């Protein structure tokens, strides 16, 4: 087990630069204690991927990442054979029988493990990050169910490979499509939304220590006001931090209209959002 208590989770993650809410710390502790995968949903930029990285850091574990995307298949997720090397071996062994050659080319030497297989092999501590699971095709969910249920993989030519040391598993999703109930049942669920103002101020102070408290408070309040608007893409925590760093680089001491207008492109990514925000923001109120 990686953690001894919920407070241990909070403290060690904070030491790694990740400020976890009580809900986040509790769910991470339970996922570790129960040995269950952790499914983390929420909008982009709120720290889902960073949570897995922070857990790996504090646990001194190897981070293994499967980045999901449309079209990712079993060969990219699980394993594949090194066909070029196999062909060279077949060519070099022309005097051998096919049975001898086949036994040789379907051995560990020619196996290319991908993230899922890599995560269940070996005894070293590992954190398996299955990032943006909702972007993968639904067929990949079937593969994940098989691997995450028993933490074993069957390679027909080699047999069944079973984990001797289970990885800490984090699946992230931006909820662009609904994940199957079967996959959800195998996981503990955690939703990470936009943080409360106090927590976001603490995050900004941690990540951008050179920004003074008054400007930090103004940044967080303006971002909070933007999130209340009907925008195509509201700013995330990552963009709050980017904006704070931008203001520090500009040497800004206050959030006046000129500074906000000139730097809105750091936190808003669509021109119509920039125009709407510039028209509606009341800096005197925030």
Helices and strands as residue ranges (DSSP letters): H 6-15, H 22-34, E 37-41, H 48-58, E 62-67, H 74-77, E 79-81, H 83-92, H 98-105, G 108-110, E 111-113, H 115-120, E 126-131, G 133-135, H 138-150, E 152-155, E 159-162, E 168-173, H 181-185, E 187-191, H 197-207, H 213-227, H 237-250, H 257-263, G 264-266, H 271-280
